[in-house]
Amino acid sequence: MRIARRLTSSQRKAQILERATALFSRYGFEKTTIALLAAECHITEPALYRYFPSKKKLYAEVLKSLERKINLGSLAEKIDSSEDIEEVLFLAARGINEAYTKNPEISRLLMYCSLEGHSLTSRVFEIIRTPYTRILQEALERLMKKGLIQRVDAAITARCFIGMVTECAMAARLWKRAKGPTCDPRKNMANTIPIFARGLKII
């Protein structure tokens, strides 16, 4: 094994998290072993266990690090300050697309957790998917109370819209090598959001 360069404790922990994120998104939770991760970091398995006592806890920390990278606070503030449903939808869609573009591992983590169904699957959705739905649902409820949009089931509407946008954001990365036209999230937003907004506006 190659001798690892000396890192501070915080640097080593950051390195492990970075490599773990890459491996979990490449191989999934089940096939990413502590032995593989230790080899990637050029340390022994016992050394890695000093930072993270189990693979499950390490995966949970990977999710927390992704949560910190996604700036949901800023997105929520922008959406909360708008009373135009079309703008609200564009803001939500843009936030998702930017998060998936800056953090390409998100798509693969979502895909693997859905396929593997391990015990942290619900946590993945809580961190990566659910917050967007909650922010949009709250915005829809606020706009309905003000009489600015039609009465709808805010939870279902938010889930459907976020699901549509998320699928487009994931497709742009997962299917970019497939034959046929590339799925461009910006074109999809420009085409679909006005249609979705018209269905919510009070005529």
C-alpha angles and dihedrals in degrees: 000000000000114000109253119232113245114267130179116251092258092047092050092049091050090049092051091049092049094049092042091053090052094047096045090050092047101043106014129237098292099050096042105091130190088239091057092047093047090052090050090053093043093236134111124264092247089053091053091049089059088068099036120021094204143010089247092057090046091053090050090053090050088056092049091051090052090048089056091051094055107080099214094152093065092045092051091051093051093048092046091055094054127086095182112096094207091053090047091054093047091050092051093047093046091050092054094045093049092049092051093045094050093041107037092173089072093076094052094044090054091047095048096045090052092051097041098040092204122171094269095054093103090049090055090055092044091057104033106030113015099062092062091051092049093049092050093044091054090049092051091049090050093050092047091053089053091050092242098124137026122276108267138152096274095198095053093042092050093048092049094049095044090046091053094048093044091052090053092048092049094044091055088063105028098047102031091114095048120108117262133042117339116247103246109195092202093055090046091052093047091050103039108032096066088052092049091046093051089057090057101041120098108243 
